[in-house]
Amino acid sequence: MTDMKIPKMGMSTVEVDVIKWHVAVGDKVQAGQVLVEIESEKATMEMEAEVSGTVTEILVSEGDITTVGTVVCRIEPTA
């Protein structure tokens, strides 16, 4: 299982807003595919899958505010 965590977005960024999910639980994804859009005070970025596999859990909802390092979803890698 691969935990997808909110990446560091800048020196002072601690909190980010979850703007839009591009995947749902059960979706098959490829490494590099956009999973979710997140936004800090200064920038919006697309968070990409680190591995190919199946999304097994989404742990935060659109509109949630979360922190850098928080696990937002889990992917079961393809064997």
Wavefront OBJ file of the C-alpha trace (Angstrom):
o trace
v 0.000 0.000 0.000
v 1.334 3.425 -0.930
v 0.291 6.421 1.177
v -0.052 9.584 -0.891
v 0.887 12.551 1.323
v 0.498 16.297 0.853
v 3.912 17.467 -0.384
v 5.785 20.473 0.934
v 4.749 23.428 -1.240
v 7.030 26.157 0.080
v 9.122 27.208 3.031
v 6.220 28.591 5.069
v 3.267 26.564 3.778
v 1.665 24.414 6.477
v -1.992 24.192 5.475
v -3.533 23.441 2.070
v -7.084 23.313 0.749
v -8.286 20.209 -1.090
v -9.874 21.698 -4.224
v -10.888 18.839 -6.561
v -10.461 15.078 -6.729
v -9.818 13.626 -10.195
v -10.142 9.999 -9.022
v -12.480 7.914 -6.874
v -12.067 4.799 -4.738
v -11.721 1.798 -7.056
v -10.183 3.774 -9.930
v -7.079 2.376 -11.586
v -4.345 5.009 -11.918
v -0.985 5.278 -13.634
v 2.145 6.763 -12.054
v 2.148 10.467 -12.883
v -1.645 10.690 -13.240
v -3.259 13.657 -11.482
v -5.088 12.566 -8.327
v -6.159 15.814 -6.688
v -5.760 19.589 -6.922
v -4.561 21.337 -3.771
v -4.077 25.011 -3.014
v -1.948 26.976 -0.553
v -1.981 30.717 0.077
v 0.393 31.222 -2.824
v -0.130 28.422 -5.347
v -2.394 25.740 -6.743
v -0.826 22.430 -7.694
v -1.823 19.034 -8.991
v -0.772 16.075 -6.866
v 0.202 13.058 -8.977
v 0.210 9.325 -8.268
v 3.646 8.030 -7.284
v 2.790 4.475 -8.367
v 0.423 2.692 -10.752
v -2.376 0.776 -9.068
v -5.882 1.041 -7.623
v -7.126 3.824 -5.333
v -8.289 2.008 -2.180
v -9.045 4.928 0.156
v -9.627 8.680 -0.052
v -9.089 10.168 3.399
v -9.915 13.854 2.833
v -12.838 15.472 1.032
v -13.047 18.364 -1.409
v -13.207 21.566 0.618
v -11.196 20.138 3.526
v -8.200 22.027 4.909
v -5.301 19.734 5.756
v -1.580 19.977 6.503
v 1.648 19.126 4.712
v 2.506 15.452 5.271
v -1.109 14.316 5.756
v -2.061 11.090 3.961
v -4.862 12.014 1.543
v -5.321 8.678 -0.219
v -3.916 5.180 -0.519
v -3.031 3.246 -3.659
v -2.594 -0.531 -3.894
v 0.279 -0.876 -6.387
v -0.148 -3.066 -9.440
v 1.864 -6.268 -9.123
l 1 2 3 4 5 6 7 8 9 10 11 12 13 14 15 16 17 18 19 20 21 22 23 24 25 26 27 28 29 30 31 32 33 34 35 36 37 38 39 40 41 42 43 44 45 46 47 48 49 50 51 52 53 54 55 56 57 58 59 60 61 62 63 64 65 66 67 68 69 70 71 72 73 74 75 76 77 78 79
